[in-house]
Amino acid sequence: MRKHVARSTKKYRAKHPGEPLKLWYIPYTFIHHTLYVDNYDVEFAETFYTGLWIEGINQEEILANIKCPSTYIKTSTLYGKDGVLYAANSDKDAEKVNNLIEGNDMITIKSGHDIHFEKPDKFIQIMIDFLDKHNKFA
C-alpha cells in the first residue's frame, strides 16, 4: 500500500504543484499535514529528537517572566505502547506551565495536536473569549 500511495502522491503533485494533496481513497483528515511537507526543515526536526532545540534555555525562567494576559490550550495527552509521550507535554508539565505564567488561563480540550484543523470552532471560541475577557474585542 505504501508504494501505491507514494506513486499516487507523486503523480498528483506533478499535476497540482503547490496544492493540497487529494487522494480519493484516503480521507483528507489523514493527509492534511502534507501541506507543510515542502517547507519542512528536517534538521530542525532532528533537534526535537535529540533535545538540542532547548539546550541552554531556561524554560521555567522564560515562562515565569510572562506578564501579559495568556491562555494555554492543552490538548489530549497520548502515550504510545512503548511509553513514549506523543504530545508536546504531559499533563503534569502542562500544570507546571500554567502555574509558572502569572494569571494564565489553561484550557484543556479533547483534540490531537493540530487543534486549528481538528477543532476550528472551539479554537476560534477560545480566542474570542480571550479577547472578550481582556476587553480587546469591543
N, C-alpha and C positions, 0 to 999 in steps of 0.2 A: 504494500500500500504506500509505503514511504516513497518508493521510486515513482509511482504513479502521481502522487501529489507533487513531487519535485518537477516532473515533466509538465504537468498541468500548470503549475505556477510559472515556470519558465516561459511557456507558450503564452499564457495570459499577460504576463508582464511585458513581453516583447510587443504585443498588440496594444497594450494600455499602459505605457510608461507613466510613472508618477501617480497612477490612480490606485485606489484601494483594491486589494486582491479580492476577487469574487470567483469562487469555485462552486458550481451548482450543487455539488454533493457534500459540501461542508458548510454548516451554519456559520454565518458571518461572525457571530459572537465568539466562535472558536478561533478566528483568524484576524480579528480587527487589529490586533497588536502588530501585524505585519506592516501597518502604515509607517512605523518607525524604523524599520529594518535598514533602509537606505542611509539613515543618519546615525545608526547605532555605532558607538565607539567601543570596540571590543577591548581595547587596552584599559579604558575607564572601568568597564565591567569587571575586568580581571582584578582591579583593586578592591572590589567588594568581596570577591572570593578570598583574597589574601588578607584583607583587613587593612591594607595600606591607605585606603581612601580617607581614613580618620586618624592616621598616625600623627601624633604630636598636637592634636586638637583636643582641648578640654571641653567636651560637650556639656558637662554639668555647669561649668562656668558660663558658657555662652547662653544656655537656657535660663540660668538664674539672672542674667543681665537683661533679659527681655522685659521691657517696661510698658509696652504698648498693648492695647487690647488684642487678645488672641483666642482662637478656637482651634483645638487639636482634634482632628477627626481620626478616630481609631476604628479600623475595620477588623473583621474576624481574624483571630489568631489561628494559624494552621500549622500543625507539625506533621512531617512525613512519618512513614512507618519506621524510618531509621532514627527518629527523634530530632531530625534537623528542623529548625524553625523556618517555615515558608511564609514569612511575614517580615515587615520592616522592624517590628519589635514584639516582644512578649507582652502579655497583659501587665505583668509586674513592671516591665520597663516603661510601658505607657503611663502607668500611675506615677512613676518616678518623674517622667517628663512633665506630666500635669502638675505635680507638686513643686517642681522647680520653677515653673513660669508663674510669676505672681499674677493672681486674678484670672488665670486661664480657665476656659471652659473646655472640658473634654466631652466629646460626643462619640459614643460607640454605636456603630451601625453594622448590620449583618450584610457584608459585601466582601468581594475579593479586593485585590489591590487597586484596581482601576475603577474607583467609585464614580468618577466623572462619566464613564461609559456605562457601568453597570446600574447605577442608581442616580441618573442625572437630575430627576425631580427632587430627590432627597438632598442631593448636594446643593442645588440651587436654593432650596428652602433653608438649609443651614446658613448659606451666605446671606440671604435676605434677613433671617433672624439676627445674624451677627450685626448687619448694618442697622437694623431697627434698634437693637439694643444699645448701640453706640451712637445713635442719632445721626447717622451718615447717609440715610436713605430718604430723608424727608424732603 
